[in-house]
Amino acid sequence: MPNKFKQKAARAQRRRRRVRGRVSGTAEVPRLTVAKSLNNMYVQVIDDLKKTTLVGLGTDSKEIAARFKDKDTKTDKAKKIGQAIAEKAVALGLKQVVFDRNRFRYHGRIKAVAEGAREKGLEF
């Protein structure tokens, strides 16, 4: 059984490297990266040339928790965090980003983050 988990992790790592090989952020067009766990989503806007995080949020952060309702699904929360990160990025003067879906397929919560960010003015 342990070998099965190592293989799964290795496949995920290959997917992550493949995506990151194609996507890179600059100061003008930073990278919007998404990470998810079973219960939370984490979104960051990163300048890869300077290796700095410009803006970052998670569904477990206090500043975004006020936007969530009790009956919000994980997908609803993902959309709201996408909107919040877009508002912060636009406030910094960023209009364009490249979307890094990490090792995840572009559907469900990952797609909801992207749609929420587009609604608030970010261009991919």
For each residue, the residues with C-beta under 8 A, 3 or more apart:
1: 4 5
2: 5 6
3: 6 7
4: 1 7 8
5: 1 2 8 9
6: 2 3 9 10
7: 3 4 10 11
8: 4 5 11 12
9: 5 6 12 13
10: 6 7 13 14
11: 7 8 14 15
12: 8 9 15 16 103
13: 9 10 16 17 103
14: 10 11 17 18
15: 11 12 18 19 103
16: 12 13 19 20 102 103
17: 13 14 20 21
18: 14 15 21 22
19: 15 16 22 23 100 101 102 103
20: 16 17 23 24 100
21: 17 18
22: 18 19
23: 19 20 31 98 99 100
24: 20 31 48 98
25: 29 30 31 32 45 46 47 48 49 97 98 100
26: 29 30 47 48 49
27: 30 47 49 50
28: 96
29: 25 26 96 97 98
30: 25 26 27 45 46 47 48 54 89 94 97 98
31: 23 24 25 45 46 47 48 97 98 99 100
32: 25 43 44 45 46 85 89 97 98 99 100 117 122 124
33: 43 44 45 46 100 102
34: 41 42 43 99 100 101 102 104 110 113
35: 41 42 43 102
36: 40 41 42 78 104 109 110
37: 40 41 42
38:
39: 59 74
40: 36 37 58 59 60
41: 34 35 36 37 58 59 74 77 78 81 109 113
42: 34 35 36 37 56 57 58 59
43: 32 33 34 35 56 57 58 81 82 85 113
44: 32 33 53 54 55 56 57
45: 25 30 31 32 33 53 54 55 56 85 88 89 94 97
46: 25 30 31 32 33 52 53 54
47: 25 26 27 30 31 50 51 52 54
48: 24 25 26 30 31 51
49: 25 26 27
50: 27 47
51: 47 48
52: 46 47
53: 44 45 46 56
54: 30 44 45 46 47 89 92 94
55: 44 45 85 88 89 92
56: 42 43 44 45 53
57: 42 43 44 61 63 64 81 84 85 88
58: 40 41 42 43 61 64 81
59: 39 40 41 42 64 68 77 78 81
60: 40 65
61: 57 58 64 65
62: 65
63: 57 66
64: 57 58 59 61 67 68 80 81 84
65: 60 61 62 68
66: 63
67: 64 80 84
68: 59 64 65 72 76 77 80
69: 72 76
70:
71:
72: 68 69 76 77 80
73: 76 77
74: 39 41 77 78 109
75: 78 79 108 109 112
76: 68 69 72 73 79 80 112
77: 41 59 68 72 73 74 80 81
78: 36 41 59 74 75 81 82 109 110 112 113 116
79: 75 76 82 83 112 113 115 116
80: 64 67 68 72 76 77 83 84 116
81: 41 43 57 58 59 64 77 78 84 85 113 116
82: 43 78 79 85 86 112 113 114 115 116 117 119 120
83: 79 80 86 87 116 117 119 120
84: 57 64 67 80 81 87 88
85: 32 43 45 55 57 81 82 88 89 113 117
86: 82 83 89 90 116 117 118 119 120 121 122
87: 83 84 90 91 120
88: 45 55 57 84 85 91 92
89: 30 32 45 54 55 85 86 92 94 97 117 122
90: 86 87 93 94 95 120 121 122
91: 87 88
92: 54 55 88 89
93: 90
94: 30 45 54 89 90 97 122
95: 90 121 122 123
96: 28 29 122 123 124
97: 25 29 30 31 32 45 89 94 117 122 123 124
98: 23 24 25 29 30 31 32 124
99: 23 31 32 34 114 124
100: 19 20 23 25 31 32 33 34
101: 19 34 104 105 106 110
102: 16 19 33 34 35
103: 12 13 15 16 19
104: 34 36 101 110
105: 101 108 110
106: 101 110 111 114
107: 110 111
108: 75 105 111 112
109: 36 41 74 75 78 112 113
110: 34 36 78 101 104 105 106 107 113 114
111: 106 107 108 114 115
112: 75 76 78 79 82 108 109 115 116
113: 34 41 43 78 79 81 82 85 109 110 116 117
114: 82 99 106 110 111 117 118 124
115: 79 82 111 112 118 119
116: 78 79 80 81 82 83 86 112 113 119 120
117: 32 82 83 85 86 89 97 113 114 120 122 124
118: 86 114 115 121 122 123 124
119: 82 83 86 115 116
120: 82 83 86 87 90 116 117
121: 86 90 95 118
122: 32 86 89 90 94 95 96 97 117 118
123: 95 96 97 118
124: 32 96 97 98 99 114 117 118
